[in-house]
Amino acid sequence: MSADPQHVHFLGICGTAMGSVAAAMKDKGFQVTGQDDNVYPPMSTFLESKGVALTHGFSPNDIPDADLIVIGNAMSRGNPAVEAVLNRKLLYLSMPETLRHFVLRGRHNLVVTGTHGKTTTTSILTWIFESAGLEPGYLIGGIPSNLGQGACLRDSKYFIIEGDEYDTAFFDKRSKFVHYLPELVIVNNIEFDHADIYNDLEEIKTSFRRLLNIVPSEGMVLLNGDDPNCLDAAKKCPAPIVEIGFSAHCKNQIRQVEHKPEGSHFELFGETFFIPLSGDFNIRNAAMAVSAAHHYKIPVEKIRSALSSFQGIRRRQEIRGTVNGITIIDDFGHHPTAIRETLLGLRKKFGSARLWALFEPRSNTTRRAIFQDDLPKAFAEADGVFIAQIARLDQLPENERLNPERVVQEISSSGKPAFYEPTADSIIDRLRPLAQSGDIIVVFSNGGFDGIHQKLLDRL
């Protein structure tokens, strides 16, 4: 691209990443406009405060003669604005390509990937760099409490980004993370997910192989040494690799683990660290971030201080409130492994307290029957389980859908109370007489779940 465009127009501007990049480009001096069919706060007010002009809907008449159109991942053929861009022969890029051209070129880019733990690991790593005074740019798929925002695209030598294996755009089916010019890549774990775009685990591994194939020879790959899928995907990686994990063969072996109600202690490369998060999976997330910071020669004392002051991320084991002695926790977990590991972590944190798990099957994978047999096992640490109706039920043929009643039946057969209740309100009606002081209620959903968190606080 020979010259920077002056006017950039975003289709689907109110997505978290799209809105953040749009605001950053406005800050850099571009004229930025955008349109979306979901123009509502907080993103709409944030963009308007930056002087970004927004239009509601995807009318072709609202597309200006911009130098560049950025087309969001949610856009597809048949959308009237997309059709107009193609018919008018306008220059267009995906959001990851836009990031690569205007933000990531020439920087030290640290890309955090994996099926689980990306947001937590990216947040911890960013907080370490921020605390050490390195002022990194960052783009995170969540809001870390320490930072107060999920994106900051300031000019800096370092850029830390959560690398998603989901596809880039309707016109580019490669994973987003292959566009991010990585110098250092973290691979937390690899499992089957995103059943709407991948047929099997091997396809996902291929995507990770493509990423590892573009890490420069002077770069670094930090790999989960406990995960056979990670080890397999990295077999022919041309860049240096450091394996991190609990296994004896890992170069950076996690040792001396100690779980306490206030958090977790562990040892890495002979140094002790504390993080106020629970569970082995969060220890590994922290160990990945510590190893990356250590690679960039951040002093151990600064790493240790940042880790101990990490305040977590919204929607990741986030305590939403306590009412009549009952604690309500919000968690983004929507994959059986994430649910299982979160419940294990909460068990270590809360001990023998009674754990209720409320789950909304909402992701493109958990709505399908793929995890029919895995989901009941994922709730092993819970003392009681509620499962809601599948989101967007009408979009899937019945034979492809998860059967929530069967999941509940299997959990019940083990002697544990389990209920299928289609709505947030019916779940609360059934749960109210059962919940008592000292209980922990954790809500698993990657969406809003009809405001169930606040409804629980209001009605218990």
Secondary structure as UniProt FT lines:
FT   STRAND          7..11
FT   TURN            12..14
FT   HELIX           16..27
FT   TURN            28..29
FT   STRAND          31..36
FT   TURN            41..42
FT   HELIX           43..49
FT   TURN            50..51
FT   STRAND          53..56
FT   HELIX           60..62
FT   STRAND          68..71
FT   TURN            73..74
FT   TURN            77..78
FT   HELIX           80..87
FT   TURN            88..89
FT   STRAND          92..94
FT   HELIX           95..99
FT   HELIX           100..104
FT   TURN            105..106
FT   STRAND          108..113
FT   HELIX           118..131
FT   TURN            132..133
FT   STRAND          137..139
FT   TURN            145..147
FT   STRAND          151..152
FT   STRAND          158..162
FT   STRAND          167..169
FT   TURN            170..171
FT   STRAND          172..175
FT   HELIX           176..179
FT   STRAND          184..187
FT   TURN            195..197
FT   HELIX           201..212
FT   TURN            213..214
FT   TURN            217..218
FT   STRAND          220..224
FT   TURN            225..226
FT   HELIX           228..233
FT   TURN            234..236
FT   STRAND          241..245
FT   TURN            248..249
FT   STRAND          252..253
FT   STRAND          255..260
FT   TURN            261..262
FT   STRAND          263..268
FT   TURN            269..270
FT   STRAND          271..275
FT   HELIX           280..295
FT   TURN            296..297
FT   HELIX           300..308
FT   TURN            314..315
FT   STRAND          318..323
FT   TURN            324..325
FT   STRAND          326..331
FT   HELIX           336..350
FT   TURN            351..352
FT   STRAND          355..359
FT   TURN            364..367
FT   HELIX           369..371
FT   TURN            372..373
FT   HELIX           374..378
FT   TURN            379..381
FT   STRAND          384..387
FT   TURN            391..392
FT   HELIX           393..395
FT   HELIX           398..400
FT   HELIX           404..412
FT   TURN            413..415
FT   STRAND          418..420
FT   HELIX           424..431
FT   TURN            432..434
FT   TURN            437..438
FT   STRAND          440..444
FT   HELIX           449..451
FT   HELIX           452..459
//
